Amino acid sequence: MKDNKTASLLRETPVVITGLGVFSAAGTTVDELWDSVKTSRNPAQPCGAFAVCPAPNIPPQPIVSKLDRSVQMAHTAARQAWEDAKLSSATPPAQRIGIIAGSSRGPLGKWTESVRCAETGRMLPSLAANSSIASLSGALSILFKTQGPSCTVSATCASSANAIVLAAQQILLGAADVILAGGAEASLHPTILAQLQAAGILGSHTDPAKTCRPFARDRNGTILGEGAAFLVLESLSSARQRGARVYARLAGWAVAAEGHQRTGISETARGLRQVMENALQMAGLDRNAIGYVNVHGTGTVLGDAQEAKAMRHVFPDGVPCSSTKPVTGHCMGAASALEAVISILALQQGLLPPTANCLPLDPDCGLDIIHTAPRTTQTRAVMSNSSGFWGNNASLVFCST
């Protein structure tokens, strides 16, 4: 779908956000998450040689208790969003409601269990379905009794942003009126921690709460988190028909690959520049209309430098921006949905969250990094950016209605 055609369809069929739900170390409700990010309350804990941001244990839920932790977190966040939007499986009809989820690694816990079962020769039949990455969207479609489009997508750390984009596209194409979109990641698995440590991505500090220091002069890596976030995307006409509250309008988006290397943003940052520019073009906005950018901001030395280069190119006059990963941890495939929620809250509340642990700033980054305290704003448009392995990039633009 070409951007100009998509922009035209968006004008005819605006896509809005009518429900939000989260589950993370920084908060298990939207209100808790917002309180944590605006005050930079850090939930980091030591975990052997690492520091991590673990989400709380999930109370026993008979329906999902045998599924992977990622699916359990997805269900918790999706249930909040579903109830926040005041949806039922009858309004709109179940055939007009879809589920699209994103995850980088999927149900890794169930794959680990499958390996153990294979070694003992006693494979559990349930693992044939429960170890599938499609279990994220499939379980939710069963739990919410939806019969519209359903799939799980993987685009590393931009996975849930891609899920949001696909959801909006399905609505524009007329395949659904409402789609529950987002992502989940049970990232704190020993295998994932070992992989990222070997790749030099995890940061370190004597104080676990200061492990992730985006755009700081002494940054040396990120901190891993886990969690889930889901948004209810809906055509404006459907929202009005239901009398639903509207948080924001999804005004533009873009996804693109660097086509360069497996580790992420290239030296030229071409892919990240491209998605920001294309998202602005689709939204019909001048770059100066954006009043806040929630940047990917992992705290890695190279990643932050390349992202800063892309930001300076797209916003040469500067734009207020912050990374909220020091508070949430890097939730991999769920990160972009979690940060989309934060961006929408910033837009709605007129308050831009700060970046924790970023002082002293790296002078070479040259960005307007919000730090120390939140900043008030009257902006009507915000952007949320994501990048990941294999050069995956995504940019979402949300506007006030």
NUVEXFI-734163 format. One record per residue (C-alpha): residue in three letters; x, y, z. Coordinates in pm, whole numbers, always signed. Example, Ala and Ser with C-alpha at 12.3 -4.5 7.8 and 13.67 -1.06 7.14 Angstrom:
! residues 2
> resn  x  y  z
> ALA  +1230  -450  +780
> SER  +1367  -106  +714
! end
This chain:
! residues 401
> resn  x  y  z
> MET  +0  +0  +0
> LYS  +166  +320  -118
> ASP  +203  +598  +136
> ASN  +6  +850  -71
> LYS  -279  +599  -111
> THR  -264  +520  +260
> ALA  -271  +890  +351
> SER  -579  +933  +135
> LEU  -750  +636  +300
> LEU  -658  +773  +644
> ARG  -833  +1100  +564
> GLU  -1144  +906  +462
> THR  -1124  +654  +748
> PRO  -936  +798  +1047
> VAL  -793  +535  +1284
> VAL  -809  +619  +1653
> ILE  -696  +469  +1983
> THR  -981  +384  +2222
> GLY  -816  +155  +2476
> LEU  -480  +109  +2649
> GLY  -338  -171  +2862
> VAL  +7  -253  +3001
> PHE  +194  -501  +3218
> SER  +555  -421  +3303
> ALA  +814  -371  +3573
> ALA  +729  +0  +3572
> GLY  +360  -62  +3630
> THR  +90  -322  +3585
> THR  -169  -61  +3494
> VAL  -158  +243  +3267
> ASP  -177  +479  +3566
> GLU  +110  +304  +3744
> LEU  +325  +310  +3431
> TRP  +264  +681  +3376
> ASP  +349  +761  +3737
> SER  +676  +567  +3705
> VAL  +794  +726  +3380
> LYS  +712  +1084  +3478
> THR  +897  +1043  +3810
> SER  +1177  +819  +3673
> ARG  +1098  +553  +3933
> ASN  +1333  +269  +3851
> PRO  +1245  -96  +3926
> ALA  +1587  -243  +3835
> GLN  +1714  -543  +4033
> PRO  +2041  -734  +4031
> CYS  +2027  -1073  +3860
> GLY  +2360  -1250  +3886
> ALA  +2605  -1059  +3668
> PHE  +2324  -849  +3519
> ALA  +2066  -595  +3622
> VAL  +1712  -648  +3495
> CYS  +1364  -495  +3521
> PRO  +1136  -790  +3603
> ALA  +759  -759  +3582
> PRO  +564  -893  +3882
> ASN  +436  -1247  +3904
> ILE  +100  -1296  +3740
> PRO  -183  -1420  +3962
> PRO  -305  -1768  +3866
> GLN  -544  -1753  +3572
> PRO  -694  -2092  +3483
> ILE  -748  -2000  +3118
> VAL  -385  -1913  +3043
> SER  -189  -2078  +3323
> LYS  -46  -2349  +3093
> LEU  +63  -2099  +2828
> ASP  +398  -1921  +2803
> ARG  +466  -1626  +3034
> SER  +468  -1398  +2729
> VAL  +110  -1501  +2651
> GLN  +6  -1456  +3014
> MET  +145  -1101  +3015
> ALA  -20  -1033  +2679
> HIS  -354  -1148  +2818
> THR  -319  -922  +3123
> ALA  -239  -611  +2916
> ALA  -490  -692  +2643
> ARG  -767  -745  +2899
> GLN  -702  -396  +3037
> ALA  -717  -242  +2689
> TRP  -1031  -438  +2601
> GLU  -1208  -323  +2918
> ASP  -1075  +33  +2883
> ALA  -1233  +51  +2538
> LYS  -1555  -102  +2675
> LEU  -1558  -368  +2408
> SER  -1761  -685  +2394
> SER  -1750  -971  +2144
> ALA  -2089  -856  +2018
> THR  -2022  -483  +1970
> PRO  -1885  -463  +1706
> PRO  -1961  -818  +1583
> ALA  -1688  -1071  +1657
> GLN  -1614  -1103  +1284
> ARG  -1519  -732  +1278
> ILE  -1271  -749  +1569
> GLY  -913  -867  +1518
> ILE  -598  -942  +1719
> ILE  -247  -860  +1594
> ALA  +46  -918  +1829
> GLY  +419  -861  +1801
> SER  +709  -1041  +1967
> SER  +1079  -1074  +1900
> ARG  +1137  -1419  +2052
> GLY  +784  -1550  +2108
> PRO  +711  -1823  +2366
> LEU  +1076  -1908  +2434
> GLY  +987  -2066  +2767
> LYS  +774  -2325  +2591
> TRP  +1051  -2395  +2341
> THR  +1287  -2456  +2632
> GLU  +1029  -2691  +2783
> SER  +997  -2867  +2447
> VAL  +1373  -2931  +2436
> ARG  +1364  -3081  +2785
> CYS  +1070  -3302  +2691
> ALA  +1244  -3415  +2372
> GLU  +1553  -3511  +2572
> THR  +1346  -3730  +2804
> GLY  +1135  -3876  +2526
> ARG  +815  -3754  +2692
> MET  +684  -3473  +2475
> LEU  +367  -3299  +2590
> PRO  +105  -3281  +2312
> SER  +6  -2929  +2419
> LEU  +352  -2795  +2325
> ALA  +276  -2845  +1956
> ALA  +49  -2541  +1974
> ASN  +178  -2364  +2285
> SER  +533  -2324  +2151
> SER  +410  -2148  +1835
> ILE  +468  -1775  +1807
> ALA  +107  -1758  +1687
> SER  -1  -1856  +2039
> LEU  +18  -1486  +2131
> SER  -255  -1375  +1892
> GLY  -432  -1710  +1883
> ALA  -484  -1733  +2257
> LEU  -616  -1377  +2271
> SER  -859  -1440  +1986
> ILE  -996  -1740  +2177
> LEU  -1005  -1558  +2512
> PHE  -1188  -1256  +2368
> LYS  -1395  -1464  +2125
> THR  -1290  -1255  +1824
> GLN  -1322  -1385  +1469
> GLY  -1152  -1111  +1265
> PRO  -791  -1096  +1140
> SER  -542  -1266  +1373
> CYS  -165  -1301  +1347
> THR  +162  -1255  +1533
> VAL  +448  -1068  +1367
> SER  +818  -1053  +1447
> ALA  +1044  -762  +1358
> THR  +1286  -777  +1653
> CYS  +1249  -468  +1875
> ALA  +1007  -303  +1632
> SER  +768  -601  +1644
> SER  +477  -442  +1826
> ALA  +504  -120  +1623
> ASN  +467  -339  +1314
> ALA  +164  -501  +1477
> ILE  +8  -156  +1525
> VAL  +79  -65  +1163
> LEU  -72  -391  +1033
> ALA  -376  -334  +1252
> ALA  -432  +13  +1109
> GLN  -389  -119  +755
> GLN  -649  -392  +814
> ILE  -896  -128  +934
> LEU  -826  +91  +631
> LEU  -875  -205  +399
> GLY  -1214  -272  +557
> ALA  -1116  -611  +700
> ALA  -1205  -505  +1056
> ASP  -1357  -220  +1255
> VAL  -1155  -282  +1572
> ILE  -819  -449  +1628
> LEU  -643  -516  +1955
> ALA  -275  -462  +1868
> GLY  +44  -465  +2068
> GLY  +312  -700  +2187
> ALA  +457  -911  +2464
> GLU  +801  -1041  +2553
> ALA  +917  -1266  +2835
> SER  +1270  -1142  +2781
> LEU  +1434  -1240  +3110
> HIS  +1529  -1585  +2995
> PRO  +1886  -1704  +3069
> THR  +1943  -1773  +2700
> ILE  +1844  -1421  +2593
> LEU  +2052  -1262  +2868
> ALA  +2355  -1469  +2766
> GLN  +2307  -1380  +2398
> LEU  +2282  -1008  +2460
> GLN  +2574  -1014  +2702
> ALA  +2788  -1190  +2442
> ALA  +2684  -929  +2186
> GLY  +2798  -649  +2418
> ILE  +2450  -497  +2444
> LEU  +2387  -518  +2818
> GLY  +2510  -230  +3032
> SER  +2670  -233  +3374
> HIS  +2689  -7  +3678
> THR  +2749  -54  +4048
> ASP  +2394  +73  +4104
> PRO  +2142  -146  +3913
> ALA  +1905  +152  +3877
> LYS  +2172  +335  +3674
> THR  +2252  +52  +3434
> CYS  +2073  +206  +3136
> ARG  +2197  +561  +3062
> PRO  +2066  +673  +2721
> PHE  +2267  +950  +2554
> ALA  +2488  +988  +2862
> ARG  +2858  +1044  +2815
> ASP  +2940  +726  +3010
> ARG  +2668  +497  +2868
> ASN  +2775  +139  +2808
> GLY  +2463  -64  +2731
> THR  +2100  -131  +2803
> ILE  +1898  -306  +3073
> LEU  +1658  -583  +2982
> GLY  +1296  -570  +3089
> GLU  +986  -775  +3016
> GLY  +621  -702  +2972
> ALA  +332  -640  +2739
> ALA  +129  -349  +2603
> PHE  -183  -344  +2388
> LEU  -383  -70  +2223
> VAL  -734  -81  +2079
> LEU  -727  +62  +1727
> GLU  -1063  +148  +1580
> SER  -1211  +336  +1289
> LEU  -1338  +675  +1401
> SER  -1684  +591  +1271
> SER  -1696  +274  +1483
> ALA  -1573  +464  +1790
> ARG  -1840  +729  +1742
> GLN  -2109  +469  +1690
> ARG  -2011  +302  +2018
> GLY  -1969  +632  +2201
> ALA  -1613  +532  +2286
> ARG  -1356  +762  +2443
> VAL  -1077  +851  +2201
> TYR  -721  +889  +2334
> ALA  -555  +993  +2010
> ARG  -551  +950  +1634
> LEU  -288  +738  +1463
> ALA  -200  +999  +1203
> GLY  +96  +839  +1028
> TRP  +344  +555  +1030
> ALA  +627  +394  +842
> VAL  +833  +78  +867
> ALA  +1155  +9  +676
> ALA  +1470  -199  +683
> GLU  +1821  -61  +683
> GLY  +1922  -334  +439
> HIS  +2272  -304  +579
> GLN  +2367  -525  +874
> ARG  +2216  -753  +1134
> THR  +2300  -550  +1442
> GLY  +2066  -254  +1386
> ILE  +2102  +106  +1271
> SER  +2361  +161  +999
> GLU  +2632  +427  +1010
> THR  +2423  +655  +790
> ALA  +2103  +578  +986
> ARG  +1923  +578  +652
> GLY  +1641  +347  +757
> LEU  +1552  +538  +1074
> ARG  +1564  +871  +887
> GLN  +1341  +723  +620
> VAL  +1069  +599  +855
> MET  +1051  +931  +1041
> GLU  +1026  +1129  +717
> ASN  +769  +891  +568
> ALA  +557  +890  +882
> LEU  +551  +1271  +880
> GLN  +459  +1271  +512
> MET  +172  +1028  +567
> ALA  +45  +1237  +859
> GLY  +61  +1551  +643
> LEU  +270  +1723  +910
> ASP  +570  +1951  +896
> ARG  +855  +1834  +1117
> ASN  +803  +2140  +1338
> ALA  +453  +2016  +1424
> ILE  +601  +1732  +1630
> GLY  +635  +1842  +1991
> TYR  +786  +1524  +2137
> VAL  +968  +1212  +2023
> ASN  +992  +899  +2235
> VAL  +1323  +774  +2100
> HIS  +1447  +416  +2090
> GLY  +1732  +519  +2321
> THR  +1872  +189  +2446
> GLY  +2184  +331  +2609
> THR  +2429  +147  +2383
> VAL  +2728  +351  +2266
> LEU  +2679  +303  +1891
> GLY  +2299  +276  +1885
> ASP  +2239  +607  +2060
> ALA  +2498  +784  +1845
> GLN  +2341  +662  +1521
> GLU  +1988  +741  +1640
> ALA  +2102  +1092  +1736
> LYS  +2242  +1134  +1384
> ALA  +1906  +1040  +1233
> MET  +1719  +1272  +1471
> ARG  +1943  +1568  +1386
> HIS  +1884  +1507  +1017
> VAL  +1504  +1495  +1045
> PHE  +1475  +1764  +1314
> PRO  +1761  +2008  +1242
> ASP  +1600  +2272  +1463
> GLY  +1568  +2024  +1750
> VAL  +1268  +1859  +1916
> PRO  +1209  +1758  +2281
> CYS  +1278  +1387  +2318
> SER  +1333  +1124  +2582
> SER  +1397  +755  +2629
> THR  +1188  +575  +2889
> LYS  +1385  +248  +2875
> PRO  +1579  +320  +3199
> VAL  +1241  +291  +3375
> THR  +1070  +13  +3181
> GLY  +1378  -182  +3080
> HIS  +1421  -279  +2716
> CYS  +1121  -505  +2655
> MET  +1238  -610  +2309
> GLY  +935  -694  +2092
> ALA  +695  -532  +2339
> ALA  +899  -211  +2371
> SER  +743  -19  +2082
> ALA  +385  -80  +2199
> LEU  +479  +15  +2555
> GLU  +640  +336  +2430
> ALA  +342  +408  +2203
> VAL  +124  +402  +2515
> ILE  +366  +639  +2691
> SER  +368  +873  +2391
> ILE  -12  +884  +2383
> LEU  -21  +959  +2756
> ALA  +233  +1240  +2708
> LEU  +11  +1386  +2436
> GLN  -303  +1355  +2645
> GLN  -153  +1479  +2971
> GLY  +51  +1762  +2819
> LEU  +357  +1634  +3005
> LEU  +677  +1497  +2853
> PRO  +856  +1231  +3061
> PRO  +1227  +1273  +3137
> THR  +1518  +1044  +3055
> ALA  +1663  +892  +3370
> ASN  +2040  +855  +3423
> CYS  +2138  +1061  +3116
> LEU  +2357  +1320  +3288
> PRO  +2615  +1427  +3199
> LEU  +2489  +1419  +2842
> ASP  +2713  +1312  +2557
> PRO  +2785  +1644  +2379
> ASP  +2825  +1462  +2048
> CYS  +2459  +1352  +2048
> GLY  +2333  +1709  +2018
> LEU  +1969  +1638  +2103
> ASP  +1714  +1820  +2320
> ILE  +1700  +1542  +2579
> ILE  +1441  +1597  +2852
> HIS  +1606  +1514  +3184
> THR  +1572  +1562  +3559
> ALA  +1199  +1648  +3552
> PRO  +901  +1628  +3314
> ARG  +845  +1915  +3073
> THR  +501  +2064  +3006
> THR  +376  +2093  +2651
> GLN  +79  +2200  +2445
> THR  +179  +1995  +2143
> ARG  -86  +1819  +1938
> ALA  +147  +1567  +1772
> VAL  +405  +1319  +1903
> MET  +625  +1052  +1748
> SER  +745  +715  +1879
> ASN  +1048  +545  +1717
> SER  +1178  +189  +1731
> SER  +1477  +5  +1587
> GLY  +1610  -347  +1615
> PHE  +1831  -626  +1489
> TRP  +1838  -686  +1115
> GLY  +1782  -315  +1054
> ASN  +1413  -307  +1147
> ASN  +1287  +50  +1198
> ALA  +942  +189  +1273
> SER  +795  +531  +1341
> LEU  +444  +610  +1465
> VAL  +282  +956  +1476
> PHE  -9  +1023  +1711
> CYS  -220  +1339  +1709
> SER  -484  +1489  +1936
> THR  -839  +1455  +1811
! end
